[in-house]
Amino acid sequence: MVKTTTTSSLLGAALVALALAGCASSGTSSGAYGSAQSSSSPAPATASADIAVGTTTLGKVIVDGTGLTAYVFDKDTPNSGSSACTGQCASLWPAITSKSATPQVSGITGKIGTITGVEGGKQVTVNGRPIYTFAQDKAPGDINGQGVGGIWYVVSPSGDEIKSAKSGY
């Protein structure tokens, strides 16, 4: 049993290291490591919407159609029509996509659009910025990606990044 716990801990640490190495700029430090964060009031999944509003410990945020928290990447240039998160970064920070160029939304006040994502699909944008989920968020309300590398942040319904409360990563 101890071996399984150690292996799981090492795997988790390796994923965090990859997230920072694959997405942080040169010389960027993430700060102290700590425990994962999640909401005591999970965000509801909205099956009919590509993105909606959910609730986390940081307040109201954008979530994908399954209720997972949406993030913006500070290396993305608003209105550039492209994502700066490619390769290993895209594995850890999956794009939020839509089958339509006009995504279905619920409760979002920011300007919604799409770009051609790194894998060819229609990646959803808010105020011209591509949005993503984080591979280590497992349940609605999780905000484990908040503040990772000092460049990943949850998104308010108006499309603004929320920089309060850093993640332990």
Sequence and secondary structure as in RCSB ss.txt:
>XXXX:A:sequence
MVKTTTTSSLLGAALVALALAGCASSGTSSGAYGSAQSSSSPAPATASADIAVGTTTLGKVIVDGTGLTAYVFDK
DTPNSGSSACTGQCASLWPAITSKSATPQVSGITGKIGTITGVEGGKQVTVNGRPIYTFAQDKAPGDINGQGVGG
IWYVVSPSGDEIKSAKSGY
>XXXX:A:secstr
 HHHHHHHHHHHHHHHHHHHHHHS TT            SS     TT SEEEEEETTEEEEEETTS B EEETT
S TTSSS S  THHHHHS B EESSSS  EES  S EEEEE TTSSEEEEETTEE B  TT  STT  TTTTGGG
TEEEE TTS EE SS    
